Amino acid sequence: MLWGTGGVAGYVLQRTAELHPLAVAAYRLLLGGLAVTLVLAVTGRLARVPLRGAVVRRLLAAGALLGLYQAAYFASVSLLSVSLATLVTIGSVPVFVTAGMVVLTRRRPAGRLLAALLLAVAGLVLLAGAPGLEADGWGTAAGVGAALLAGLGFAVLTLLNRTSVPGLDALGVTGLGCLVGGALLLGPAAFAGLAVPATAASWAAALYLGAVPTALAYVAYFSGLRTAPTSAAALAVILEPLTATVLGVLLLGDRLSTAGAVGALLLAAAVAVEYAAPRRRRG
């Protein structure tokens, strides 16, 4: 649910500081990564991270995927709306993850998971009409495409981190991975226009974006991936569009129709169906 506040904070930062989406993504990853890395340094855990071999490869891959996800997501927000960009991005993640798990494990997904996915897709279709999307040709198509690319990037990140690397815990993946991702975005962001936030509102949005929906949320998610079934963890992220939609309605003027309200209930039901299942072996 913390992630659901990220789109709103990023939107506020983008508007108040007049930043390009790449710059918003870079600030989010760099500030979030710095916050977690400082915790690692203060607690003495940073010095124990073995920066070689598998750890370096995991951090580079995680950083690249985080950069891709954030850049594509905020590009989608700028083209669509916070609510719709979040709905398409996060709604696609469980589908991509389930497809990936079928390929990796060569096992069909459980019936309960398929039922939860169907509920989630139905809920997202209904909820997607809530923000009042207006068809504007290529802009809308580009926004949806960027959201799907972001969802694919996050799904691959989830599949990558379903197994751990010795010497690298959730804090390490989050802190160092976000720093790598932010560094990779600095060049393109500088070219597009990497301005420094100049107002108190901009800095408040930037610091919140880095600390809460990035640092705290990713540490919690990567920690959960170590114990929860991968498909269940991916399905749980659909709580983000619920949060984003509510905040969009309350803070940004988005409108929630009756169909949208039904869609929200279906999303909640999808999570309940999956988590009501007896806990099984991870995968």
WODA-V272617 format. One record per pair of residues at least 4 apart in sequence whose C-alpha atoms are under 8 Angstrom apart, sorted by the first residue. I is the first residue (numbers start at 1). J is the second residue. If there is no record, write none. Layout:
i=I j=J
i=I j=J
This chain:
i=1 j=5
i=1 j=237
i=1 j=239
i=1 j=240
i=1 j=243
i=2 j=6
i=2 j=212
i=2 j=213
i=2 j=216
i=2 j=217
i=2 j=240
i=3 j=7
i=3 j=213
i=3 j=214
i=3 j=217
i=3 j=240
i=4 j=8
i=4 j=86
i=4 j=213
i=4 j=239
i=4 j=240
i=4 j=241
i=4 j=242
i=4 j=243
i=4 j=244
i=5 j=9
i=5 j=213
i=5 j=240
i=5 j=243
i=5 j=244
i=5 j=247
i=6 j=10
i=6 j=209
i=6 j=213
i=6 j=214
i=7 j=11
i=7 j=74
i=7 j=77
i=7 j=82
i=7 j=86
i=7 j=244
i=8 j=12
i=8 j=82
i=8 j=244
i=8 j=247
i=8 j=248
i=9 j=13
i=9 j=205
i=9 j=206
i=9 j=208
i=9 j=209
i=10 j=14
i=10 j=24
i=10 j=74
i=10 j=205
i=10 j=206
i=10 j=209
i=11 j=15
i=11 j=77
i=11 j=78
i=11 j=82
i=12 j=16
i=12 j=202
i=12 j=205
i=13 j=17
i=13 j=18
i=13 j=19
i=13 j=24
i=13 j=201
i=13 j=202
i=13 j=203
i=13 j=205
i=13 j=206
i=14 j=18
i=14 j=19
i=14 j=20
i=14 j=21
i=14 j=24
i=15 j=19
i=16 j=199
i=16 j=201
i=16 j=202
i=17 j=195
i=17 j=196
i=17 j=197
i=17 j=198
i=17 j=199
i=17 j=202
i=18 j=195
i=19 j=23
i=19 j=24
i=19 j=193
i=19 j=194
i=19 j=195
i=20 j=24
i=20 j=189
i=20 j=192
i=20 j=193
i=20 j=194
i=21 j=25
i=21 j=71
i=21 j=74
i=21 j=75
i=21 j=78
i=22 j=26
i=22 j=71
i=22 j=74
i=22 j=75
i=22 j=185
i=22 j=188
i=22 j=189
i=22 j=192
i=23 j=27
i=23 j=185
i=23 j=186
i=23 j=189
i=23 j=190
i=23 j=192
i=23 j=193
i=23 j=194
i=23 j=195
i=24 j=28
i=24 j=74
i=25 j=29
i=25 j=67
i=25 j=70
i=25 j=71
i=25 j=74
i=25 j=182
i=25 j=185
i=26 j=30
i=26 j=67
i=26 j=71
i=26 j=181
i=26 j=182
i=26 j=183
i=26 j=185
i=26 j=186
i=26 j=189
i=27 j=31
i=27 j=182
i=27 j=206
i=27 j=210
i=28 j=32
i=28 j=182
i=28 j=206
i=28 j=209
i=28 j=210
i=28 j=214
i=29 j=33
i=29 j=66
i=29 j=67
i=29 j=178
i=29 j=179
i=29 j=181
i=29 j=182
i=29 j=210
i=29 j=214
i=30 j=34
i=30 j=178
i=30 j=179
i=30 j=181
i=30 j=182
i=30 j=183
i=30 j=210
i=31 j=35
i=31 j=206
i=31 j=207
i=31 j=210
i=31 j=211
i=32 j=36
i=32 j=175
i=32 j=178
i=32 j=179
i=32 j=209
i=32 j=210
i=32 j=211
i=32 j=214
i=32 j=215
i=33 j=37
i=33 j=174
i=33 j=175
i=33 j=176
i=33 j=177
i=33 j=178
i=33 j=179
i=33 j=210
i=33 j=215
i=34 j=38
i=34 j=175
i=34 j=179
i=35 j=39
i=35 j=175
i=35 j=210
i=35 j=211
i=35 j=215
i=36 j=40
i=36 j=171
i=36 j=172
i=36 j=174
i=36 j=175
i=36 j=215
i=37 j=41
i=37 j=46
i=37 j=171
i=37 j=172
i=37 j=175
i=37 j=176
i=38 j=42
i=39 j=43
i=40 j=44
i=40 j=45
i=40 j=46
i=40 j=171
i=40 j=172
i=41 j=45
i=41 j=46
i=41 j=47
i=44 j=48
i=45 j=49
i=46 j=172
i=48 j=167
i=49 j=167
i=49 j=168
i=49 j=172
i=50 j=55
i=50 j=167
i=50 j=168
i=51 j=55
i=51 j=56
i=52 j=56
i=52 j=57
i=53 j=57
i=54 j=58
i=54 j=165
i=55 j=59
i=55 j=165
i=55 j=166
i=55 j=167
i=55 j=168
i=56 j=60
i=57 j=61
i=58 j=62
i=58 j=165
i=59 j=63
i=59 j=173
i=59 j=176
i=59 j=177
i=59 j=180
i=60 j=64
i=60 j=177
i=60 j=180
i=61 j=65
i=62 j=66
i=62 j=157
i=62 j=160
i=62 j=173
i=62 j=177
i=62 j=178
i=62 j=181
i=63 j=67
i=63 j=176
i=63 j=177
i=63 j=178
i=63 j=179
i=63 j=180
i=63 j=181
i=63 j=182
i=63 j=184
i=64 j=68
i=64 j=180
i=64 j=181
i=64 j=184
i=65 j=69
i=65 j=153
i=65 j=154
i=65 j=156
i=65 j=157
i=65 j=181
i=66 j=70
i=66 j=153
i=66 j=154
i=66 j=157
i=66 j=177
i=66 j=178
i=66 j=181
i=67 j=71
i=67 j=178
i=67 j=181
i=67 j=182
i=67 j=184
i=67 j=185
i=68 j=72
i=68 j=150
i=68 j=153
i=69 j=73
i=69 j=149
i=69 j=150
i=69 j=151
i=69 j=152
i=69 j=153
i=69 j=154
i=70 j=74
i=70 j=150
i=71 j=75
i=71 j=150
i=72 j=76
i=72 j=146
i=72 j=147
i=72 j=149
i=72 j=150
i=73 j=77
i=73 j=85
i=73 j=86
i=73 j=89
i=73 j=146
i=73 j=147
i=73 j=150
i=74 j=78
i=75 j=79
i=75 j=143
i=75 j=146
i=76 j=80
i=76 j=81
i=76 j=85
i=76 j=142
i=76 j=143
i=76 j=144
i=76 j=145
i=76 j=146
i=76 j=147
i=77 j=81
i=77 j=82
i=77 j=84
i=77 j=85
i=77 j=86
i=77 j=143
i=78 j=143
i=79 j=139
i=79 j=140
i=79 j=142
i=79 j=143
i=80 j=84
i=80 j=85
i=80 j=133
i=80 j=139
i=80 j=140
i=80 j=143
i=80 j=144
i=81 j=85
i=81 j=131
i=82 j=86
i=82 j=244
i=82 j=245
i=82 j=248
i=83 j=87
i=83 j=128
i=83 j=131
i=83 j=241
i=83 j=244
i=83 j=245
i=83 j=248
i=83 j=254
i=84 j=88
i=84 j=128
i=84 j=131
i=84 j=133
i=85 j=89
i=85 j=143
i=85 j=144
i=85 j=147
i=86 j=90
i=86 j=91
i=86 j=147
i=86 j=240
i=86 j=241
i=86 j=244
i=87 j=91
i=87 j=124
i=87 j=127
i=87 j=128
i=87 j=238
i=87 j=241
i=88 j=92
i=88 j=124
i=88 j=128
i=88 j=144
i=88 j=147
i=88 j=148
i=88 j=151
i=89 j=93
i=89 j=147
i=89 j=148
i=89 j=149
i=89 j=150
i=89 j=151
i=90 j=94
i=90 j=151
i=90 j=237
i=90 j=238
i=90 j=240
i=90 j=241
i=91 j=95
i=91 j=120
i=91 j=121
i=91 j=124
i=91 j=151
i=91 j=238
i=91 j=241
i=92 j=96
i=92 j=148
i=92 j=151
i=92 j=152
i=93 j=97
i=93 j=151
i=93 j=152
i=93 j=154
i=93 j=155
i=93 j=234
i=93 j=235
i=94 j=98
i=94 j=117
i=94 j=155
i=94 j=231
i=94 j=234
i=94 j=235
i=95 j=99
i=95 j=117
i=96 j=100
i=96 j=151
i=96 j=152
i=96 j=155
i=97 j=101
i=97 j=155
i=97 j=156
i=97 j=158
i=97 j=159
i=97 j=230
i=97 j=231
i=97 j=234
i=98 j=102
i=98 j=109
i=98 j=231
i=99 j=103
i=100 j=104
i=100 j=159
i=101 j=105
i=101 j=106
i=101 j=107
i=101 j=159
i=101 j=231
i=101 j=283
i=102 j=106
i=102 j=107
i=102 j=108
i=102 j=109
i=103 j=107
i=105 j=283
i=109 j=113
i=109 j=114
i=110 j=114
i=111 j=115
i=112 j=116
i=112 j=273
i=112 j=274
i=112 j=277
i=113 j=117
i=113 j=231
i=113 j=273
i=113 j=274
i=114 j=118
i=115 j=119
i=115 j=270
i=115 j=273
i=116 j=120
i=116 j=269
i=116 j=270
i=116 j=271
i=116 j=273
i=116 j=274
i=117 j=121
i=117 j=235
i=117 j=270
i=118 j=122
i=118 j=270
i=119 j=123
i=119 j=266
i=119 j=267
i=119 j=269
i=119 j=270
i=120 j=124
i=120 j=238
i=120 j=266
i=120 j=267
i=120 j=270
i=121 j=125
i=122 j=126
i=122 j=263
i=122 j=266
i=123 j=127
i=123 j=260
i=123 j=262
i=123 j=263
i=123 j=264
i=123 j=265
i=123 j=266
i=123 j=267
i=124 j=128
i=124 j=263
i=124 j=264
i=124 j=267
i=125 j=129
i=125 j=263
i=126 j=130
i=126 j=259
i=126 j=260
i=126 j=262
i=126 j=263
i=127 j=131
i=127 j=256
i=127 j=259
i=127 j=260
i=127 j=261
i=127 j=262
i=127 j=263
i=127 j=264
i=128 j=133
i=128 j=260
i=129 j=133
i=129 j=257
i=129 j=259
i=129 j=260
i=130 j=254
i=130 j=255
i=130 j=256
i=130 j=257
i=130 j=259
i=130 j=260
i=131 j=245
i=131 j=254
i=131 j=255
i=131 j=256
i=132 j=254
i=132 j=255
i=135 j=140
i=136 j=140
i=137 j=141
i=138 j=142
i=139 j=143
i=140 j=144
i=141 j=145
i=142 j=146
i=143 j=147
i=144 j=148
i=145 j=149
i=146 j=150
i=147 j=151
i=148 j=152
i=149 j=153
i=150 j=154
i=151 j=155
i=152 j=156
i=153 j=157
i=154 j=158
i=155 j=159
i=155 j=234
i=156 j=160
i=157 j=161
i=158 j=162
i=158 j=225
i=158 j=230
i=158 j=234
i=159 j=230
i=161 j=222
i=161 j=225
i=162 j=225
i=162 j=226
i=162 j=230
i=163 j=226
i=164 j=168
i=164 j=169
i=164 j=226
i=165 j=169
i=168 j=172
i=168 j=173
i=169 j=173
i=169 j=223
i=170 j=174
i=170 j=219
i=170 j=220
i=170 j=222
i=170 j=223
i=171 j=175
i=171 j=219
i=172 j=176
i=172 j=177
i=173 j=177
i=173 j=178
i=173 j=222
i=174 j=178
i=174 j=215
i=174 j=218
i=174 j=219
i=174 j=222
i=175 j=179
i=175 j=215
i=176 j=180
i=177 j=181
i=178 j=182
i=179 j=183
i=180 j=184
i=181 j=185
i=182 j=186
i=183 j=187
i=185 j=189
i=186 j=190
i=187 j=191
i=188 j=192
i=189 j=193
i=189 j=194
i=190 j=194
i=197 j=202
i=197 j=203
i=198 j=202
i=198 j=203
i=199 j=203
i=200 j=204
i=201 j=205
i=202 j=206
i=203 j=207
i=204 j=208
i=205 j=209
i=206 j=210
i=207 j=211
i=208 j=212
i=208 j=213
i=209 j=213
i=209 j=214
i=210 j=214
i=210 j=215
i=211 j=215
i=211 j=216
i=212 j=216
i=212 j=217
i=213 j=217
i=213 j=218
i=214 j=218
i=215 j=219
i=216 j=220
i=217 j=221
i=218 j=222
i=219 j=223
i=220 j=224
i=221 j=225
i=221 j=233
i=222 j=226
i=223 j=227
i=224 j=228
i=224 j=233
i=225 j=229
i=225 j=230
i=225 j=233
i=227 j=282
i=228 j=232
i=228 j=233
i=228 j=282
i=229 j=233
i=229 j=280
i=229 j=281
i=229 j=282
i=229 j=283
i=230 j=234
i=230 j=282
i=230 j=283
i=231 j=235
i=231 j=283
i=232 j=236
i=232 j=274
i=232 j=275
i=233 j=237
i=234 j=238
i=235 j=271
i=235 j=274
i=236 j=271
i=238 j=242
i=238 j=267
i=238 j=271
i=239 j=243
i=239 j=267
i=239 j=268
i=240 j=244
i=241 j=245
i=242 j=246
i=242 j=264
i=242 j=267
i=243 j=247
i=244 j=248
i=245 j=249
i=245 j=254
i=246 j=250
i=247 j=251
i=247 j=252
i=248 j=252
i=248 j=253
i=248 j=254
i=249 j=253
i=249 j=254
i=249 j=255
i=249 j=256
i=250 j=254
i=256 j=260
i=256 j=261
i=257 j=261
i=258 j=262
i=259 j=263
i=260 j=264
i=261 j=265
i=262 j=266
i=263 j=267
i=264 j=268
i=265 j=269
i=266 j=270
i=267 j=271
i=268 j=272
i=269 j=273
i=270 j=274
i=271 j=275
i=272 j=276
i=273 j=277
